[in-house]
Amino acid sequence: MVLLFHFSLLNLMAQNNDPYLWLENVDDPKALEWVVGMNAQSTAAFESKPYYKENYDKILSVLNSTERIAAPGIYGDFIYNFWQDKTNPRGIWRRTSFDNYLSGNPTWEILLDIDKMSAEDNIKWVFKGAEGLYPDYQRFLVNLSKGGGDA
């Protein structure tokens, strides 16, 4: 059953009969118009609920809180972190030493400012992670996506 489905999916893709293939181009005005319409429908459905505003405000306050725990990634002698907040909506990739992190009030070295880079390039970059070169982690491969797409 799974193999038949897999074959059918590959066949559909090979024939380009996917009715939503046009959504793959994230900058296409037609795709963006469709997304705006779907977002409007979803937003209206959410906003019609009596608990929406209270939940929205609570969630927004958690997401914008400066008291969030910085999820660390340990590479060599440093702790790395990707951070987003009100000031950095696209985010910053940063690092600090072990001792500094354990101090409870770390000073971060910004390695990559996605908001600044997006403004300079006039491209909406999305950070997709980074991989360090073992064993000394002096070089990293940083994964960025243009507009959040997979290409």
N, C-alpha and C positions, 0 to 999 in steps of 0.2 A: 504494500500500500504506500509506504513512504517512498519507495523507488519510483512508483508510477507518478506520484505527486511531484517528486523532484524532476523527473523527466518532463512532465507537463509544464512545470515552471520554466525549465531551461528552453523548452520548445517555444513557449510564449515569449520569452526574452529574445530568442534568436529571430523570431518573426517581427519583433518590435510592435506587437499587438497590445502592449500594456497601455491601457487608456490613461494612465497617470504618468507616463514617461516624461511628459513635458514639465512635470514638477521637479525633475532632476536639476534643471538649471535654476539655481537659487536667485539669480539676478534678473531673470526673465520677467518683464512687466506683467505678463499674463499670470505667471505663477505667484508673483507678489500680490496681485489683485485677489487671486483665489484665497491666499493665506489671510489677507485682511478680512475678507468675507467670512471665512471660517472662524477667525478669532472673534469677530463681532458677534457671531451666533453663540459661541462658547461663553463669551463675556456676559452677554445678555442672560443666558441660562444661569450662570453663577450669580450674577447680581440680583436676580429675581428671588433668591433664597433669603429668608430673614436673618440668617446667621452669617451671611457673606461678609459684610463690612467688618464685623468684629473679628472673624477669622483672618481676613485679609490683613488687617492692622497688626494682629498678633504675629502672623507669619512674617510680614515685612520687618517688624521690629527684631525678630530673631535673626533674619538674614542680614540685617544692617548692624547688628550688635557688634561692638568692638570686643566683647567678652567671649567671643567664639574661640574655641581651641584651634590653633593652627595645626592642621593635619600634617605631621612631618614625614619627610622622606629622607632617610639617612644614606648619604653617599660619602664614603671616605671620612674626612675630618669635619664635615659640615652637615647641618640639617637644612634641607630645602623645603620650600613651601610655595604653593600657588595660592594667592589671596585675592579675593574680590570684596569690595565694599562700596559705599556711596561715592567715595573719591576715585575709586578704580573699578568702574563697572565691568570693564573687559578683563581687568586683573593685572597683577604683577607676579612675576616669578622671582623669588628671593631666597637668600640663605643667611645662616648665622652659625656661629661655632656652638659646640656642645655646651660649654660652660655658660655662654651667653644665653642660650635657650633655657637652661636650667635655672637661670637667675630669676625667672618669673616675669621679667620685663625685657625681653630680648630686643636688641638693636639689629635690624635686618639690613642686609646689603641687597639692593635691588639689582637683579641681573638682567631682567627684561620687563619693560613697562609696555604692556600690550595696548593700552589706551594711547600712549604717546606714539607708538609705532603705527597704530591704525590711523591716527591723525596725520602723521607725516607721509604715509603711503597712500592715504585716501582709500584704504581698504579696511573692511571690518574683520580684522584678524580674531581668531578664536584659538586659545591655548588648548592643545590636546595632549599635553604631557611632555616629558623629557626623559631620556635614558642616558645614563652616564657610562663612560668607558672604564671598565674595571681594569686594573685594581686601584688606580690612584684618582680616578674621576676628575681629571683635569680637562677633559673634553666631554661635551654633551651633544646629543642629537635632540633638538627641540622640534616638536611636532606642532605645526600651526595649520589652521584651516582657514581658507578664504571664505568669509561669510558663514562659516559653520558647516559648509558642505563637505562631502567625503572625497571630492576630487583632489 
